[in-house]
Amino acid sequence: MRADDSVDGEEAEETTTVENEGAETEPSTVADAEGDKVDDKELKAAPGADAQLMFIKPKNLEFPAGTPVHLLVGFANRGKKDFIIDSIDAAFRYPQDYSYYIQNFTAATFNTLIEADHERTFQYAFTPSDQFPARPFGLTINLNYHDNEGNLFLNAVFNDTVNIVEFDEGLDGEIFFLYLMLAALVVLLLVGLQQLLVSFSKKRLSLPKKRPVVETGTQNQADIDYDWIPAEMLNKKKQSPKQSPRQRRAAKRSTGGSGDE
């Protein structure tokens, strides 16, 4: 297969579908598979015909379930006859018994003429079912063609075991919703913290202010210094009882009346 070879079959990717999924449990499908197995044994590669296969996506033999597998099939006509490429087909089978089909894929039809001493590259694609478990399967890929005389030929370009693996999306739906829930919880926590701070600030503003302390001086009579006050004034103050304003006025009137007499 050369880099400058032309590539046919780009439409094969669009036509690749599942024909018989889980057909190993159906007796009619098993019988057809056994008939195909007999036909495969009868049909052989033509003399001078050389076919090669190369996987381009993925490049190894581990196929993610539910993901298209892309490959190239190169055909070189090294004989003297012209060949017409009919189709490329593929199928999954049980590794222990190839007479049982697990999944058939739609054949890509080409009807392309390959003259003597010419080469051609064909593109083919198929998609393993996303319901397959992670386990090995037998994979057969056949190139079907005929010559100008109508003789049928078949090149088994691939007949080996491959592994079906789980498709790693990197970020699946469950992880996405988990991150979304965590983000929502963080937002709710921030909103609750903000509300708590606002309510605490309002409470501090509504508290009554403390009145300033005013010095009233010394109220203890024992701390008063009476040494500078004359003794007669102190004696007079002690002897004179406290009177109300009415008693003082009455005392003035009585004193004034006695002076007149």
C-alpha positions as semicolon CSV with decimal commas, in nm:
position;residue;x (nm);y (nm);z (nm)
1;M;0,000;0,000;0,000
2;R;0,164;0,324;-0,113
3;A;0,104;0,677;0,008
4;D;0,017;0,799;-0,343
5;D;-0,249;0,532;-0,402
6;S;-0,600;0,657;-0,462
7;V;-0,857;0,583;-0,194
8;D;-1,208;0,459;-0,267
9;G;-1,498;0,384;-0,041
10;E;-1,526;0,705;0,160
11;E;-1,899;0,647;0,158
12;A;-1,851;0,315;0,336
13;E;-1,843;0,484;0,674
14;E;-2,192;0,620;0,626
15;T;-2,336;0,284;0,519
16;T;-2,181;0,080;0,798
17;T;-2,459;-0,053;1,020
18;V;-2,534;-0,351;1,238
19;E;-2,720;-0,622;1,055
20;N;-2,743;-0,897;1,316
21;E;-2,665;-0,802;1,672
22;G;-2,676;-1,095;1,910
23;A;-2,746;-1,329;1,619
24;E;-2,566;-1,613;1,785
25;T;-2,882;-1,696;1,979
26;E;-3,094;-1,737;1,665
27;P;-3,079;-2,079;1,494
28;S;-3,148;-1,937;1,145
29;T;-2,860;-1,696;1,175
30;V;-2,627;-1,972;1,290
31;A;-2,718;-2,180;0,988
32;D;-2,645;-1,887;0,757
33;A;-2,315;-1,836;0,932
34;E;-2,218;-2,195;0,872
35;G;-2,304;-2,154;0,504
36;D;-2,090;-1,842;0,484
37;K;-1,809;-2,036;0,648
38;V;-1,829;-2,297;0,373
39;D;-1,828;-2,027;0,105
40;D;-1,525;-1,869;0,266
41;K;-1,340;-2,198;0,240
42;E;-1,433;-2,240;-0,126
43;L;-1,337;-1,888;-0,233
44;K;-0,966;-1,812;-0,245
45;A;-0,741;-1,527;-0,351
46;A;-0,665;-1,496;-0,720
47;P;-0,311;-1,560;-0,844
48;G;-0,118;-1,234;-0,864
49;A;-0,365;-1,051;-0,636
50;D;-0,219;-0,901;-0,320
51;A;-0,427;-0,729;-0,050
52;Q;-0,314;-0,556;0,269
53;L;-0,499;-0,391;0,556
54;M;-0,409;-0,105;0,786
55;F;-0,614;0,029;1,078
56;I;-0,610;0,407;1,093
57;K;-0,846;0,472;1,385
58;P;-0,770;0,321;1,625
59;K;-0,428;0,203;1,517
60;N;-0,415;-0,088;1,762
61;L;-0,646;-0,388;1,806
62;E;-0,843;-0,238;2,097
63;F;-1,175;-0,104;1,970
64;P;-1,387;0,118;2,198
65;A;-1,750;0,005;2,205
66;G;-1,982;0,237;2,016
67;T;-1,694;0,413;1,835
68;P;-1,636;0,381;1,457
69;V;-1,332;0,181;1,344
70;H;-1,165;0,315;1,028
71;L;-0,933;0,109;0,809
72;L;-0,771;0,102;0,465
73;V;-0,748;-0,198;0,232
74;G;-0,488;-0,185;-0,040
75;F;-0,522;-0,411;-0,347
76;A;-0,237;-0,470;-0,595
77;N;-0,304;-0,652;-0,924
78;R;0,027;-0,814;-1,012
79;G;-0,123;-1,063;-1,259
80;K;-0,219;-1,040;-1,624
81;K;-0,596;-1,029;-1,578
82;D;-0,814;-0,736;-1,479
83;F;-1,010;-0,758;-1,154
84;I;-1,323;-0,581;-1,040
85;I;-1,344;-0,508;-0,666
86;D;-1,696;-0,590;-0,555
87;S;-1,715;-0,519;-0,182
88;I;-1,556;-0,530;0,162
89;D;-1,742;-0,689;0,453
90;A;-1,663;-0,751;0,820
91;A;-1,811;-0,946;1,112
92;F;-1,750;-1,025;1,477
93;R;-1,744;-1,394;1,569
94;Y;-1,682;-1,603;1,875
95;P;-1,308;-1,665;1,911
96;Q;-1,370;-2,027;2,011
97;D;-1,607;-2,102;1,721
98;Y;-1,606;-1,888;1,409
99;S;-1,930;-2,046;1,288
100;Y;-2,118;-1,827;1,536
101;Y;-2,165;-1,464;1,440
102;I;-2,187;-1,197;1,708
103;Q;-2,229;-0,888;1,491
104;N;-2,242;-0,847;1,112
105;F;-2,157;-0,518;0,944
106;T;-2,294;-0,386;0,618
107;A;-2,067;-0,450;0,322
108;A;-1,928;-0,151;0,135
109;T;-1,984;-0,189;-0,242
110;F;-1,726;-0,045;-0,486
111;N;-1,747;-0,213;-0,834
112;T;-1,405;-0,070;-0,917
113;L;-1,188;-0,199;-1,203
114;I;-0,823;-0,274;-1,120
115;E;-0,620;-0,333;-1,436
116;A;-0,307;-0,543;-1,450
117;D;-0,004;-0,390;-1,278
118;H;-0,223;-0,135;-1,098
119;E;-0,299;-0,072;-0,732
120;R;-0,590;0,083;-0,550
121;T;-0,671;0,166;-0,187
122;F;-1,020;0,136;-0,041
123;Q;-1,160;0,282;0,280
124;Y;-1,393;0,093;0,509
125;A;-1,546;0,160;0,851
126;F;-1,767;-0,021;1,101
127;T;-1,893;0,048;1,452
128;P;-1,889;-0,214;1,731
129;S;-2,206;-0,220;1,936
130;D;-2,198;-0,009;2,252
131;Q;-2,364;-0,299;2,437
132;F;-2,063;-0,527;2,402
133;P;-1,876;-0,603;2,725
134;A;-1,503;-0,556;2,753
135;R;-1,383;-0,889;2,612
136;P;-1,207;-1,033;2,304
137;F;-1,392;-1,111;1,980
138;G;-1,293;-1,271;1,653
139;L;-1,288;-1,024;1,364
140;T;-1,295;-1,122;0,996
141;I;-1,259;-0,869;0,712
142;N;-1,293;-0,993;0,355
143;L;-1,224;-0,834;0,018
144;N;-1,454;-0,973;-0,254
145;Y;-1,371;-0,937;-0,626
146;H;-1,399;-1,117;-0,962
147;D;-1,224;-1,124;-1,299
148;N;-1,351;-1,060;-1,651
149;E;-1,457;-1,421;-1,686
150;G;-1,687;-1,402;-1,384
151;N;-1,470;-1,607;-1,147
152;L;-1,522;-1,504;-0,784
153;F;-1,231;-1,453;-0,547
154;L;-1,192;-1,358;-0,183
155;N;-0,897;-1,222;0,012
156;A;-0,924;-1,256;0,391
157;V;-0,739;-0,934;0,468
158;F;-0,791;-0,978;0,845
159;N;-0,877;-1,282;1,054
160;D;-0,770;-1,240;1,413
161;T;-0,886;-1,163;1,767
162;V;-0,947;-0,805;1,878
163;N;-1,042;-0,657;2,214
164;I;-1,354;-0,451;2,278
165;V;-1,291;-0,193;2,549
166;E;-1,515;0,057;2,722
167;F;-1,528;0,397;2,563
168;D;-1,350;0,656;2,777
169;E;-1,531;0,984;2,727
170;G;-1,304;1,171;2,967
171;L;-1,604;1,346;3,125
172;D;-1,919;1,138;3,134
173;G;-2,266;1,248;3,239
174;E;-2,240;1,130;3,599
175;I;-1,916;1,320;3,661
176;F;-2,061;1,630;3,494
177;F;-2,368;1,629;3,721
178;L;-2,147;1,564;4,022
179;Y;-1,940;1,873;3,942
180;L;-2,261;2,067;3,884
181;M;-2,395;1,966;4,227
182;L;-2,069;2,063;4,395
183;A;-2,077;2,403;4,225
184;A;-2,437;2,456;4,338
185;L;-2,346;2,366;4,698
186;V;-2,056;2,612;4,692
187;V;-2,285;2,888;4,564
188;L;-2,546;2,813;4,834
189;L;-2,274;2,817;5,099
190;L;-2,148;3,155;4,983
191;V;-2,500;3,299;4,975
192;G;-2,570;3,169;5,327
193;L;-2,244;3,315;5,456
194;Q;-2,328;3,651;5,301
195;Q;-2,674;3,652;5,462
196;L;-2,519;3,566;5,798
197;L;-2,275;3,855;5,775
198;V;-2,551;4,098;5,675
199;S;-2,773;3,994;5,967
200;F;-2,481;4,020;6,210
201;S;-2,404;4,373;6,088
202;K;-2,768;4,478;6,132
203;K;-2,770;4,349;6,490
204;R;-2,459;4,548;6,573
205;L;-2,614;4,866;6,434
206;S;-2,939;4,816;6,631
207;L;-2,767;4,781;6,975
208;P;-2,820;5,087;7,215
209;K;-2,521;5,314;7,264
210;K;-2,365;5,335;7,608
211;R;-2,407;5,667;7,789
212;P;-2,088;5,850;7,877
213;V;-1,983;5,838;8,240
214;V;-2,008;6,180;8,412
215;E;-1,798;6,253;8,713
216;T;-2,025;6,375;8,994
217;G;-1,757;6,445;9,245
218;T;-1,710;6,307;9,591
219;Q;-2,040;6,221;9,757
220;N;-1,898;6,077;10,081
221;Q;-1,943;6,314;10,373
222;A;-1,650;6,155;10,553
223;D;-1,412;6,283;10,282
224;I;-1,511;6,652;10,333
225;D;-1,252;6,869;10,514
226;Y;-1,426;7,084;10,779
227;D;-1,110;7,238;10,927
228;W;-1,135;7,562;10,729
229;I;-1,500;7,625;10,834
230;P;-1,543;7,828;11,156
231;A;-1,667;7,631;11,454
232;E;-1,963;7,863;11,522
233;M;-2,091;7,808;11,169
234;L;-2,072;7,436;11,212
235;N;-2,250;7,451;11,547
236;K;-2,519;7,676;11,402
237;K;-2,571;7,442;11,114
238;K;-2,600;7,143;11,344
239;Q;-2,843;7,322;11,579
240;S;-3,072;7,461;11,314
241;P;-3,298;7,192;11,182
242;K;-3,386;7,186;10,822
243;Q;-3,702;7,382;10,752
244;S;-3,930;7,390;10,462
245;P;-3,992;7,720;10,278
246;R;-4,333;7,750;10,445
247;Q;-4,181;7,713;10,790
248;R;-3,915;7,971;10,708
249;R;-4,181;8,222;10,596
250;A;-4,384;8,157;10,907
251;A;-4,074;8,210;11,119
252;K;-4,004;8,543;10,944
253;R;-4,359;8,665;11,006
254;S;-4,344;8,576;11,373
255;T;-4,008;8,750;11,405
256;G;-4,134;9,060;11,232
257;G;-4,448;9,079;11,446
258;S;-4,252;9,064;11,772
259;G;-4,028;9,346;11,653
260;D;-4,332;9,572;11,601
261;E;-4,458;9,522;11,951
